[in-house]
Amino acid sequence: MPRFCELLDGQTEPLGTEPEAGLALTVMMTDDWQQGHAAFGGIQGAIGALAMRQAVGDEPPLRALQMTFIGQVGSGPVRAEASVVRRGRNITHAQCRLLSGGKVAALLVGVYGAARPSQARLSMPMPDDLKPFETVREAEFQPGRMPEFLRHYVQRWAGGTRMFSAQPPKPARMWARLREAVAAPGQSVAAVLQAPRMREASLVALADLPPSPVLSMLDRPAAGASLTWLLEFALDPRTFDPARWVLLQTESRYADEGYSSQTARLWDIEGHAVGVSHQTTAIFG
């Protein structure tokens, strides 16, 4: 069972002879990163983000990630073809195609922007009615009852409505972090996980962790699948330590005709803003 950093340690090859032709990153997806019939959307985003970072280079910071989920990513080889679309004085755009089984499974666009002076500053305060972190118990992974990819994460639920309880949704609150980022007794944390590019990819994956809150409205288990994803960062994700806890508060904005819209806001345990995530989700129930 490969850990996050081992899964993303794939083979890289150039897509052409020109410097801006881009590159392809190929990784081997495994069953333990699956969510139903497809790979966890966050790990797909992480693979694409890592490939685009390698195409873009070390500068500038990732400001926004846009993703469309097109087909299923199953177990086996996954190929991410990334290239730079345009390099401006301050902004760089990159693109990536994710292929599984030889078919396009997802499209990504990364927006990278250098810092600049500005009078526009607006904070994103953490909710002031949170339960004390120490009082929230860790949710144990339950094989067969939870999606397989959740075995790679530590979670503490801090509020919300239980899924499939036929109840109106409330804002869902979850503390989470990557399990392998914290050493268990007798084990060590992989040094590669602290590499800036791997930190960035791990935070992308973490941001997709919460399920859609509107699933609480259903009276029996049913699937939900992300169709689009926009992830905006309030900090340089390469500076975020994967061992730190992140609070994700997810709210549904609307739901109708089998689709829903949701927004998640992310903070670190000190209350500093980490980012904002917006998704369109298909609800099969």
C-alpha positions in Angstrom: 0.0 0.0 0.0 1.9 3.1 -1.2 1.9 6.2 0.9 1.1 9.6 -0.7 4.7 10.5 -1.4 5.4 7.0 -2.9 2.4 7.1 -5.1 3.4 10.5 -6.6 7.0 9.3 -7.1 6.5 8.5 -10.8 8.3 8.6 -14.1 8.8 11.9 -15.9 9.5 12.3 -19.6 9.5 15.4 -22.0 6.6 15.9 -24.3 8.8 17.4 -27.0 12.2 18.9 -27.8 11.2 22.6 -27.1 11.7 23.9 -23.6 8.0 24.9 -23.2 6.7 21.6 -24.8 6.0 20.3 -21.3 6.3 17.0 -19.7 4.5 13.8 -18.8 4.3 12.4 -15.3 3.2 8.7 -15.0 2.2 7.2 -11.7 0.7 3.9 -10.7 -2.7 4.3 -9.0 -3.6 1.7 -6.5 -6.9 0.4 -5.0 -6.3 2.0 -1.6 -6.7 5.5 -3.2 -10.1 4.7 -4.6 -13.4 6.4 -3.8 -16.1 4.1 -5.1 -15.4 3.3 -8.8 -12.8 6.0 -9.3 -9.7 7.4 -7.6 -10.2 10.1 -5.0 -10.5 13.4 -6.7 -8.0 15.0 -4.4 -5.3 12.5 -5.5 -6.1 13.3 -9.1 -5.7 17.0 -8.4 -2.4 16.3 -6.6 -1.0 14.4 -9.6 -1.9 17.2 -12.0 -0.6 19.9 -9.6 2.7 18.1 -9.3 3.1 17.7 -13.1 2.2 21.4 -13.7 4.7 22.5 -11.0 7.4 20.5 -12.7 6.5 22.2 -16.0 6.3 25.7 -14.5 9.4 25.5 -12.3 9.9 26.8 -8.8 8.4 30.2 -9.3 5.9 31.7 -8.7 3.4 30.4 -6.1 0.2 28.5 -7.1 -2.7 30.9 -6.6 -5.6 28.9 -8.1 -6.3 25.5 -9.5 -9.3 24.8 -11.8 -10.3 21.2 -12.6 -12.9 19.3 -14.5 -13.5 15.6 -13.8 -14.4 13.9 -17.1 -14.0 10.2 -16.7 -13.0 7.6 -14.1 -9.4 7.1 -13.0 -9.0 3.5 -12.1 -6.2 1.5 -10.7 -3.1 1.2 -12.9 -1.0 3.8 -14.9 -2.2 7.4 -14.8 -0.4 9.8 -17.1 -0.4 13.6 -16.5 0.6 15.7 -19.5 1.5 19.2 -18.4 2.7 22.3 -20.2 2.9 26.1 -19.8 0.3 28.0 -21.7 1.7 31.5 -21.2 4.4 33.1 -19.0 3.6 36.8 -18.2 5.5 39.3 -16.1 3.6 38.3 -13.0 1.2 35.5 -14.0 1.9 32.1 -15.5 -0.8 29.7 -16.8 -0.3 26.0 -17.1 -2.5 23.2 -18.2 -2.6 19.4 -17.7 -4.5 16.4 -19.1 -4.9 13.4 -16.8 -5.2 10.1 -18.7 -6.3 6.7 -17.4 -6.7 3.7 -19.7 -5.6 5.9 -22.6 -8.6 8.2 -22.2 -8.8 11.7 -20.9 -10.1 11.6 -17.3 -9.6 15.2 -16.1 -8.5 18.6 -17.3 -6.6 21.1 -15.1 -5.5 24.7 -15.3 -3.0 26.1 -12.8 -2.7 29.9 -12.2 0.7 30.9 -10.7 1.2 34.5 -9.6 4.0 36.5 -8.1 3.3 38.6 -5.1 2.8 42.4 -5.6 2.1 45.4 -3.4 -1.6 46.1 -2.9 -3.9 48.1 -0.5 -6.5 45.4 -0.9 -6.3 43.2 2.1 -9.3 41.2 3.6 -8.9 38.5 6.2 -11.0 35.3 6.4 -11.6 34.8 10.2 -12.1 31.3 11.5 -15.5 30.5 13.0 -15.7 31.6 16.6 -18.1 28.9 17.8 -15.8 25.9 17.2 -15.6 23.1 19.6 -12.2 23.1 21.4 -9.9 21.0 19.3 -8.9 18.8 22.2 -12.5 17.7 22.8 -13.1 16.4 19.3 -12.3 12.7 19.0 -10.5 11.2 16.1 -12.7 9.2 13.6 -11.4 5.7 13.3 -11.1 4.3 9.7 -13.7 1.6 9.2 -12.8 -0.7 6.3 -15.8 -1.6 4.1 -17.8 1.3 5.5 -15.6 4.2 4.4 -14.0 5.0 1.0 -10.6 3.3 0.8 -8.6 6.6 0.4 -9.7 7.7 3.9 -7.2 5.3 5.4 -4.5 7.7 4.4 -6.0 10.6 6.5 -6.6 11.4 10.1 -10.0 13.1 10.7 -11.8 14.8 13.6 -15.4 15.8 12.9 -16.3 19.0 14.6 -19.9 19.6 13.4 -22.4 18.9 10.7 -25.3 16.6 9.9 -24.8 12.9 9.5 -24.9 11.7 5.9 -28.0 9.8 4.7 -30.1 10.9 7.8 -32.9 12.6 5.8 -32.0 15.8 7.6 -31.3 19.4 6.3 -27.6 20.0 5.8 -25.6 22.1 8.3 -22.1 23.4 7.7 -19.8 20.4 8.0 -16.6 20.9 10.0 -13.6 18.6 9.9 -10.1 18.7 11.2 -7.8 16.6 9.0 -4.2 15.9 8.0 -2.2 13.4 6.0 -1.6 10.3 8.2 1.9 9.6 6.9 3.0 13.2 7.7 3.1 12.2 11.4 5.5 9.5 12.4 4.0 6.5 14.2 6.0 4.6 16.8 8.9 2.9 15.1 8.4 4.7 11.8 9.8 7.8 10.2 8.3 10.5 8.0 9.5 10.4 4.4 11.9 13.3 3.8 10.5 13.8 0.3 7.1 14.7 1.8 8.7 18.0 3.1 9.9 18.9 -0.4 8.1 22.1 -1.5 6.4 20.5 -4.6 5.2 17.6 -2.5 3.8 20.0 0.2 1.9 21.8 -2.5 0.5 18.5 -3.9 -0.5 17.2 -0.5 -2.4 20.3 0.4 -4.3 20.1 -3.0 -5.4 16.6 -2.1 -6.4 17.5 1.4 -8.7 20.3 0.2 -11.0 17.7 -1.5 -11.5 15.6 1.6 -15.0 16.5 2.8 -18.1 14.9 1.3 -21.0 17.0 0.0 -23.1 18.2 3.0 -26.4 17.7 1.0 -25.9 14.0 1.3 -27.5 14.4 4.7 -30.8 15.1 2.9 -30.9 11.5 1.5 -32.6 8.7 3.4 -30.3 6.0 2.1 -26.7 5.7 1.0 -26.0 7.1 -2.5 -23.0 8.3 -4.4 -21.8 11.8 -5.1 -19.2 12.8 -7.7 -17.4 16.1 -8.2 -17.7 17.5 -11.7 -15.8 20.8 -11.4 -13.4 22.1 -8.8 -11.9 25.6 -8.2 -9.3 25.8 -5.5 -7.9 29.1 -4.4 -5.0 29.5 -2.0 -4.5 32.2 0.6 -0.9 31.3 1.1 1.9 29.6 -0.9 0.9 25.9 -0.5 4.6 24.9 -0.7 5.1 26.5 2.7 2.4 24.5 4.5 3.7 21.6 6.7 1.6 18.4 5.9 1.9 17.5 9.6 -0.3 20.4 10.6 -4.0 20.1 11.1 -6.4 21.9 8.7 -9.9 22.9 9.5 -12.3 22.5 6.5 -15.8 24.0 6.9 -18.0 23.0 4.0 -21.4 24.6 3.1 -23.9 23.7 0.4 -25.1 26.7 -1.6 -27.9 25.0 -3.5 -29.0 21.6 -4.7 -31.6 20.7 -7.5 -32.1 18.2 -10.3 -29.3 16.0 -9.1 -26.6 18.6 -8.8 -25.3 20.7 -5.9 -22.9 23.5 -5.3 -20.7 23.7 -2.3 -17.9 25.9 -0.8 -15.3 24.9 1.7 -13.0 27.3 3.6 -9.7 26.1 5.1 -7.7 27.4 8.1 -4.7 26.1 10.0 -5.0 25.4 13.7 -3.8 28.9 14.6 -6.7 30.4 12.6 -4.7 31.5 9.6 -6.6 31.3 6.2 -5.3 28.5 4.0 -7.7 28.6 1.0 -11.2 28.3 -0.4 -12.6 25.4 -2.5 -15.7 25.5 -4.7 -17.3 22.4 -6.3 -20.1 21.4 -8.5 -21.2 17.9 -7.5 -23.5 15.3 -9.1 -25.8 13.6 -6.5 -27.0 10.1 -7.5 -30.0 9.9 -5.1 
